[in-house]
Each structure stands twice: as structure tokens, then as C-alpha cells.
Amino acid sequence: MIKAIIIDDERNSRDIIALMLGKYCPQVDIADTASDCADGISKIKLHQPQLVFLDLEMPDGTGFDVLQGTQETPFEAVFVTAFEKKFLHAIRFSEVEIILKPIDKESLLQAVQTVTRRIEQQASKHRYRVLLDNFNHGKQTSWNLLLPLAGGQETTIHTTAIEYLESCTDKCAFYMDNGMVLYAERNFRHYADLLIPLRFYQVNNTQMVQLSHIHRVAQDSQHIQLNSGAQLEITERRKKDLLSFYNR
């Protein structure tokens, strides 16, 4: 059995999560519930759970405050929120599980299956350090990004060190400014959507470049040259958009 705690300031939400877990996830045993951050931190320290369902916004703080206050008590977390966009990047950059209210069966099952696998494999909790580092950094244009690699391995990179990324079937290749190439176990579209707000530009259907790594955009060529010397193809329409961006 997986010992779990539910932390949510809405009683109805706590009851719904408990009911759905009892019905669809019999491997999860709810040890206790809490209605705010302070109570949640106390309950986590008392029960030492393996899994915490954690509301993002509560009257006395956020789910990040709960993580900050329980760093000596490692556990897997599933964030539950009705406001995904507010904390989207901090969460998605760290590969931490999140489900949206109102909770549906499929989202809950997927999240529980993921964290169950991590618990069984005694996976690293480093993703929560990445999450807190990004959150504590405040508003920014660069982030730490946790990449799931082949064989269950993980690595953390800084987005400013990414030269460009490229689609590789169901994986995504990251070309770094130190010459390394990392293959993430997620597809290109996942990372393209994530990185667009951070001054990355998709030059063709399969490649996206970080603007600060572009050395030259040739007017008479269908390629751009990067600081490393690499050349990427760019469509005419996208080249016009890119040149217009630089002119602005």
C-alpha cells in the first residue's frame, strides 16, 4: 500500500479525491487530510507519507510552501489545481504531476500510475528541487529543465545552454552549447510548446533554435548559421518572420 495525505483547503475537493482514490486506486491508503499549508506540513512530518495530493493555492500559502517546509521528508507529489496557467512553467519544467479541477478519472489514474512507478523504482526526488529552484527564482526568461532520458535516467539542464532542439520520431534531441546531444523521452511538440515563451523560434517543422545562439540569418539563403557553426534550414515564411522580429 502507498501511504498518502490529501492537502486542500476545500473540503469538497478533499472528499472527491478520497472517494475517487478509494474507487479507482485501491493501492493508495489515505492516512490523513489537511486544510491548509501549516496543517499539511505538520501532517506530513507526523505520518511520513509516500504520496501527497497537494492543492496549489491555499489561504496561508501555496503547495510550493509545503514542499519547502518538508524537504527533509521526501515524498512524491501530485498537484491539484484549478489554475494551471499561473504555475504552468514551474511545474511542467520539472516533470512533476499535476491534475486539474474538476478531477476526472483518467487524469487521476495516469498521475497515480506515474507516481506509483516512481515509488516502486525509488526514483530520484530531484524534480522537486528543480521545481522549487524555478519557483523561488521568480519571474524569469530562463529555467532549469528536467529531461527524462532513456532507461529511466534524468538530467537537469539550463535553458540558456540549449542551442537548438530537433524532433527524433517520438523523442526530442537537445543540442547543447558545449557540444553534447541529449535525447529526451518526450516528443518535440511537448518541448516546443514549453520553450516558445523563452525566446526560442521554430525554424522548420522539426527544429527550434534559441535566438541568442543565432549567428547569422542570410538574406540570400534558406539557412541560418548558429554560433557553433551549425546550419539549420529555415522556410522563407519563417525567415521573414524571424528577420522582422530582429528588426523590431
C-alpha positions as CSV (number, residue, x, y, z in Angstrom):
1,M,0.0,0.0,0.0
2,I,1.0,3.6,-0.7
3,K,0.5,5.9,2.3
4,A,-1.0,9.2,1.2
5,I,-2.1,12.6,2.5
6,I,-4.6,15.0,0.9
7,I,-3.9,18.7,1.4
8,D,-6.6,21.0,0.1
9,D,-8.4,24.0,1.6
10,E,-11.8,22.9,0.1
11,R,-13.5,20.1,2.0
12,N,-15.4,19.1,-1.1
13,S,-12.2,18.6,-3.1
14,R,-10.7,16.5,-0.3
15,D,-13.8,14.3,-0.2
16,I,-13.8,13.9,-4.0
17,I,-10.1,12.9,-4.2
18,A,-10.6,10.5,-1.3
19,L,-13.7,9.0,-2.9
20,M,-12.1,8.6,-6.3
21,L,-8.9,7.1,-4.8
22,G,-11.0,4.5,-2.9
23,K,-12.9,3.6,-6.0
24,Y,-10.1,3.5,-8.7
25,C,-6.8,3.3,-6.8
26,P,-7.0,0.7,-4.1
27,Q,-3.2,0.7,-3.7
28,V,-3.4,4.2,-2.1
29,D,-4.2,4.3,1.6
30,I,-5.2,7.8,2.8
31,A,-3.5,8.3,6.2
32,D,-4.9,11.8,6.8
33,T,-6.1,15.1,5.3
34,A,-5.2,18.8,5.9
35,S,-6.9,22.0,5.0
36,D,-4.0,24.5,4.9
37,C,-0.3,24.6,4.4
38,A,0.7,24.7,8.1
39,D,-1.5,21.7,9.0
40,G,-0.3,19.9,5.9
41,I,3.3,20.3,6.9
42,S,2.6,19.0,10.4
43,K,0.7,16.0,9.0
44,I,3.5,15.2,6.5
45,K,6.1,15.3,9.3
46,L,3.8,13.1,11.5
47,H,2.8,10.4,9.0
48,Q,5.9,10.4,6.7
49,P,3.7,9.6,3.6
50,Q,5.0,8.3,0.3
51,L,2.5,10.4,-1.7
52,V,0.8,13.8,-1.1
53,F,-2.1,15.2,-3.1
54,L,-1.3,18.9,-2.9
55,D,-3.5,21.9,-3.7
56,L,-1.5,24.7,-5.3
57,E,-3.3,27.7,-3.7
58,M,-4.5,27.8,-0.1
59,P,-5.3,30.7,2.3
60,D,-1.9,30.6,4.1
61,G,0.3,29.9,1.1
62,T,0.9,27.5,-1.8
63,G,1.8,23.9,-2.4
64,F,5.4,25.1,-3.0
65,D,5.5,26.4,0.6
66,V,4.5,22.9,1.7
67,L,7.4,21.4,-0.3
68,Q,9.8,24.0,1.0
69,G,8.7,23.2,4.6
70,T,9.1,19.4,4.3
71,Q,12.3,19.0,2.3
72,E,13.7,16.6,5.0
73,T,10.7,14.3,4.4
74,P,10.9,13.0,0.8
75,F,7.7,12.1,-0.9
76,E,6.0,12.1,-4.4
77,A,3.5,14.8,-5.0
78,V,0.5,15.2,-7.3
79,F,-0.5,18.9,-7.6
80,V,-4.2,19.5,-7.8
81,T,-5.4,22.9,-9.0
82,A,-8.0,24.9,-11.0
83,F,-5.3,27.4,-12.1
84,E,-2.8,25.6,-14.2
85,K,-1.6,28.6,-16.2
86,K,-0.5,30.6,-13.2
87,F,2.2,28.0,-12.3
88,L,2.5,26.2,-15.6
89,H,6.2,26.6,-16.3
90,A,7.4,26.0,-12.8
91,I,5.6,22.7,-12.8
92,R,6.0,21.5,-16.4
93,F,9.7,22.2,-16.4
94,S,10.2,19.8,-13.5
95,E,8.1,16.8,-14.7
96,V,6.0,16.9,-11.6
97,E,2.5,15.5,-11.8
98,I,-0.5,17.9,-12.0
99,I,-4.2,17.3,-12.4
100,L,-6.8,20.0,-12.9
101,K,-10.1,20.5,-11.1
102,P,-12.7,19.3,-11.7
103,I,-10.8,16.0,-11.4
104,D,-11.6,13.3,-14.0
105,K,-10.9,9.6,-13.6
106,E,-8.3,9.4,-16.5
107,S,-6.1,12.2,-15.2
108,L,-6.2,10.8,-11.7
109,L,-5.3,7.3,-12.8
110,Q,-2.5,8.5,-15.0
111,A,-1.0,10.6,-12.2
112,V,-1.2,7.8,-9.7
113,Q,0.3,5.2,-12.1
114,T,3.2,7.6,-12.7
115,V,4.0,8.3,-9.1
116,T,3.4,4.6,-8.2
117,R,6.1,3.6,-10.7
118,R,8.4,6.2,-9.2
119,I,7.8,5.0,-5.7
120,E,8.4,1.3,-6.7
121,Q,11.6,2.3,-8.5
122,Q,12.7,4.6,-5.7
123,A,13.2,7.3,-8.3
124,S,15.1,10.4,-7.5
125,K,13.2,13.3,-5.9
126,H,15.4,15.8,-7.7
127,R,12.5,17.0,-9.7
128,Y,11.1,18.8,-6.7
129,R,14.4,20.7,-6.2
130,V,14.2,21.8,-9.8
131,L,10.6,22.9,-9.2
132,L,11.5,24.9,-6.1
133,D,14.5,26.5,-7.8
134,N,12.4,27.7,-10.7
135,F,9.6,28.9,-8.4
136,N,11.9,30.7,-6.0
137,H,13.7,32.4,-8.8
138,G,10.6,34.5,-9.5
139,K,9.7,35.9,-12.9
140,Q,12.4,35.0,-15.4
141,T,13.1,34.2,-19.0
142,S,15.3,31.1,-18.3
143,W,14.6,28.0,-16.4
144,N,16.1,24.7,-15.2
145,L,14.6,21.9,-17.2
146,L,14.5,18.3,-16.1
147,L,14.8,15.9,-19.0
148,P,13.7,12.2,-18.8
149,L,16.2,10.1,-20.6
150,A,16.3,6.5,-21.9
151,G,16.4,3.8,-19.3
152,G,14.6,5.9,-16.6
153,Q,17.6,8.3,-16.2
154,E,17.1,12.0,-15.7
155,T,19.3,15.1,-16.1
156,T,18.8,18.8,-15.5
157,I,19.8,21.4,-18.0
158,H,19.5,25.2,-18.0
159,T,17.5,26.5,-20.9
160,T,20.1,29.2,-21.8
161,A,22.6,26.3,-22.6
162,I,20.3,24.8,-25.3
163,E,21.4,25.8,-28.8
164,Y,18.6,24.1,-30.6
165,L,16.3,21.1,-30.4
166,E,15.2,18.6,-33.0
167,S,12.4,16.1,-33.5
168,C,13.5,12.4,-33.5
169,T,10.3,10.4,-34.0
170,D,8.8,10.1,-30.5
171,K,11.9,11.6,-28.8
172,C,13.5,15.0,-28.8
173,A,17.2,15.8,-29.3
174,F,18.7,18.7,-27.4
175,Y,21.9,20.2,-28.9
176,M,23.8,22.0,-26.2
177,D,26.2,24.8,-26.4
178,N,29.0,22.5,-25.0
179,G,28.6,20.1,-27.9
180,M,26.6,17.5,-26.0
181,V,23.5,16.0,-27.5
182,L,20.8,14.7,-25.1
183,Y,17.8,12.6,-26.2
184,A,14.7,13.2,-24.1
185,E,11.9,10.6,-23.8
186,R,9.3,13.2,-24.8
187,N,8.4,14.4,-28.2
188,F,9.4,17.6,-29.9
189,R,6.0,19.3,-29.7
190,H,6.0,19.0,-25.9
191,Y,9.2,21.0,-25.6
192,A,8.4,23.4,-28.5
193,D,5.2,24.5,-26.7
194,L,7.2,24.8,-23.4
195,L,10.1,26.9,-24.8
196,I,8.3,29.3,-27.2
197,P,7.9,31.9,-24.4
198,L,11.7,31.8,-23.7
199,R,13.0,33.3,-26.9
200,F,13.0,30.1,-28.9
201,Y,11.9,30.1,-32.5
202,Q,10.8,27.2,-34.6
203,V,12.7,27.5,-37.9
204,N,11.1,24.5,-39.7
205,N,8.8,21.5,-38.9
206,T,11.3,19.6,-36.8
207,Q,13.8,22.2,-35.4
208,M,13.6,25.0,-32.9
209,V,16.5,27.3,-32.1
210,Q,17.3,29.6,-29.2
211,L,17.5,33.2,-30.6
212,S,20.6,34.1,-28.6
213,H,22.5,31.3,-30.4
214,I,21.8,32.6,-33.9
215,H,25.0,34.0,-35.5
216,R,23.6,35.0,-38.9
217,V,20.4,35.0,-40.9
218,A,21.4,35.2,-44.5
219,Q,19.1,37.1,-46.8
220,D,20.0,35.0,-49.9
221,S,20.0,31.6,-48.3
222,Q,17.4,29.2,-46.8
223,H,19.7,28.5,-43.8
224,I,20.6,30.2,-40.6
225,Q,24.0,29.9,-39.1
226,L,24.5,29.3,-35.3
227,N,27.3,30.5,-33.1
228,S,28.7,26.9,-33.1
229,G,28.9,26.9,-36.9
230,A,25.8,24.6,-37.3
231,Q,23.4,25.4,-40.1
232,L,19.7,24.9,-39.9
233,E,17.2,25.1,-42.7
234,I,14.5,27.8,-42.5
235,T,11.4,28.2,-44.6
236,E,11.0,31.5,-46.5
237,R,7.9,32.5,-44.5
238,R,9.6,31.7,-41.2
239,K,12.8,33.6,-42.3
240,K,10.7,36.7,-43.0
241,D,9.1,36.4,-39.6
242,L,12.5,36.0,-37.9
243,L,14.0,39.0,-39.7
244,S,11.0,41.1,-38.8
245,F,11.5,40.1,-35.2
246,Y,15.1,41.2,-35.2
247,N,14.3,44.4,-37.0
248,R,11.8,45.2,-34.2
